[in-house]
Amino acid sequence: MRLWKFENTDAVKENMRNEKVLSQLEINLNLFKDNHKALARVMEKVHGYALGEIEERQAKRLSEQLKTDREIKAYVKQFSKFGNLGFVSTVLEV
């Protein structure tokens, strides 16, 4: 599991500031929170990772924490602040 990845941080920082990307992330988290493979692809795209860098088990761990709207909004807020530091499969603040 890769904890830190500082490649492609400019694209990720742009995603962090873009309200359209953040609202689409929230929609996708709601849609795919129970589909681990699709959730992993969404997180790879938003973080600028290559296909297959986020494993399904990591996405499963994240999906276990995205049960309510409040948790999903907290994860989107967390991404908007710390997304450039890399993928985290934990909701840090609720």
N, C-alpha and C positions, 0 to 999 in steps of 0.2 A: 504494500500500500504506500502510495506516495503522499506525504504530508504537505510538502512545500514544493511549489513549482513557480518559478519566477520568469519563465519564458512567456512571451505574448502578453505581458501585463498591460500594455497600452490598450489593446482590444478589450481586455477584461475591465479596465478602468472606464473605458467608454461605455461598456454594458452596465457598469455599476451606476453611472450617472444618467443613463437613458431611461426615462419614465416608461416609454413604450416597451423596452426590453423587460423592465421590472414587472410591468403589468402582464406581459406575455408569460413571464416566468411563473407568476402566481397562477395564471390560468392553467399552464402546463402541469404545475405541481398538483393542482386540484384534479386534473384529468388523469394523470399517470401515477398518482401516489401508490396505487396497488399493482402497477405493471413495472416490475423492477428493471427489466431490460430497457423499456422506453424511458424510464426515469433516469437511468444511467446515461442514455444518449442526450437527454435534455441538459443534464448537468455538465457533460463533456462539451456541449456546444456553448453554453453560457460561460464556461471557464476557459474556453479556447484550447481544450485538450484534443488529442487525436482519438479516433474511434478505438474503443476498447481499453482506454486508460483507466476508466472507472469500472470496477468489477460489479457484477450484479449483487454480490453479497454486501458491498458498500451501499448500493442503492436500496437494498432491502433494509439495511440498518437505518437509513434515512427515512424510508417510507414508514417504518414503525413509529417514528416521531412526528409524522405529518398527518395526524388523525383529524384534527380540527382546523377550522378556518384560522383561528388565532395562532396556532403553531405554524401554519403555512405563511401567514403574514409576518410572523416573527422571523422565519427563515429568509424571506425576501428582504426584510429590513437588514438582517445580518449580512446577506450577500451585498447589499448596497453599501455597507460600511467596510466589510473585510473580504470581499470576493477576490481581490487581487492577491491575497495570501494563499489561495488554493482551495480545493474542495474539502469541505468538512461534512462528515455524515452525522453531525449532531446539531440540534437546535440549541443554541447557547442561551438565548433569552426568550422568555415567553411573557 
